[in-house]
Amino acid sequence: MTRPIFALVLGAAIALTAAPARAQDPEQPGRMVFFSQGCYGCHRIGVAGTPIAYDLSHVGRRYNEEQLARWLRDPNAVKPGAHMPRLSLSEDEIRALARYLSSLR
């Protein structure tokens, strides 16, 4: 009885190691920016983060990628008196984060 189980486990291991690598999740870079830049210190996405500022769990329902990118570049230019500071993000980080946030529905 152990021989069939061993064969099944061995076959599964071979299949997993021989499978082609999956393409990287397109939202992954933006998710990394969210956590590496400390956005979670004020914002929440699901259960991650702090509920001090706007909950971003479904922000993509309300704003598209370009609107979010514009906000991330300069919140005060979009909404004078905004409480969110202007962040020191590169253009690549802004685009990645805006892409990620716009996917949150």
C-alpha positions as CSV (number, residue, x, y, z in Angstrom):
1,M,0.0,0.0,0.0
2,T,2.9,2.4,0.6
3,R,4.3,1.8,-2.9
4,P,1.2,3.5,-4.7
5,I,1.3,6.4,-2.3
6,F,5.1,6.9,-2.8
7,A,4.6,6.7,-6.6
8,L,1.8,9.3,-6.4
9,V,3.9,11.7,-4.2
10,L,6.9,11.2,-6.5
11,G,4.8,11.9,-9.6
12,A,3.4,15.0,-8.1
13,A,6.9,16.3,-7.1
14,I,8.2,15.7,-10.6
15,A,5.2,17.4,-12.2
16,L,5.6,20.4,-9.9
17,T,9.4,20.8,-10.6
18,A,8.9,20.3,-14.3
19,A,6.0,22.8,-14.6
20,P,7.0,26.1,-16.3
21,A,7.3,29.0,-14.0
22,R,4.2,31.1,-13.7
23,A,4.3,34.7,-15.0
24,Q,4.7,37.2,-12.3
25,D,1.4,38.6,-10.9
26,P,1.1,42.1,-12.6
27,E,-0.1,43.6,-9.3
28,Q,2.9,42.2,-7.3
29,P,5.2,45.2,-7.8
30,G,2.5,47.6,-6.6
31,R,1.7,45.5,-3.6
32,M,5.4,45.6,-2.8
33,V,5.5,49.4,-3.0
34,F,2.4,49.6,-0.7
35,F,4.2,47.6,2.0
36,S,7.8,48.8,1.4
37,Q,6.9,52.5,1.4
38,G,4.8,52.2,4.6
39,C,1.4,53.0,3.0
40,Y,-0.1,50.5,5.5
41,G,0.8,52.8,8.3
42,C,-2.3,54.9,7.5
43,H,-4.3,52.9,5.0
44,R,-5.9,49.4,5.0
45,I,-6.3,46.8,2.3
46,G,-8.4,44.1,3.7
47,V,-7.1,43.3,7.2
48,A,-3.6,44.6,6.5
49,G,-2.8,48.1,7.6
50,T,-4.1,50.8,9.9
51,P,-7.5,52.4,9.7
52,I,-6.3,56.0,10.1
53,A,-6.9,57.1,6.5
54,Y,-9.1,56.0,3.6
55,D,-9.6,52.2,3.4
56,L,-8.1,51.2,0.0
57,S,-9.7,47.7,-0.1
58,H,-12.0,48.7,-3.0
59,V,-10.4,51.9,-4.3
60,G,-10.3,50.5,-7.8
61,R,-14.1,50.7,-8.0
62,R,-14.0,54.4,-7.6
63,Y,-10.8,55.6,-9.2
64,N,-9.0,54.4,-12.3
65,E,-5.2,53.9,-12.7
66,E,-4.5,57.4,-14.1
67,Q,-6.5,59.1,-11.4
68,L,-4.6,57.2,-8.7
69,A,-1.3,57.9,-10.4
70,R,-2.1,61.7,-10.4
71,W,-3.0,61.5,-6.7
72,L,0.2,59.6,-5.9
73,R,2.3,62.2,-7.7
74,D,0.9,65.1,-5.8
75,P,-2.1,64.7,-3.5
76,N,-2.3,68.5,-2.7
77,A,-2.5,69.3,-6.5
78,V,-5.5,67.0,-6.8
79,K,-7.2,68.1,-3.5
80,P,-5.8,71.3,-1.9
81,G,-5.4,70.8,1.8
82,A,-5.1,67.0,1.5
83,H,-3.8,65.3,4.6
84,M,-1.7,62.8,2.6
85,P,1.9,64.0,2.1
86,R,3.6,64.0,-1.2
87,L,5.6,60.8,-1.3
88,S,9.1,60.2,-2.5
89,L,8.2,57.7,-5.2
90,S,9.8,57.1,-8.5
91,E,7.6,57.2,-11.6
92,D,7.9,53.4,-11.9
93,E,6.7,53.0,-8.3
94,I,3.8,55.4,-8.9
95,R,2.7,53.5,-11.9
96,A,3.1,50.1,-10.2
97,L,1.2,51.3,-7.1
98,A,-1.6,52.9,-9.2
99,R,-1.9,49.7,-11.2
100,Y,-2.2,47.7,-8.1
101,L,-4.7,50.0,-6.3
102,S,-6.9,50.2,-9.5
103,S,-7.2,46.4,-9.4
104,L,-8.7,46.4,-6.0
105,R,-12.4,46.0,-6.5
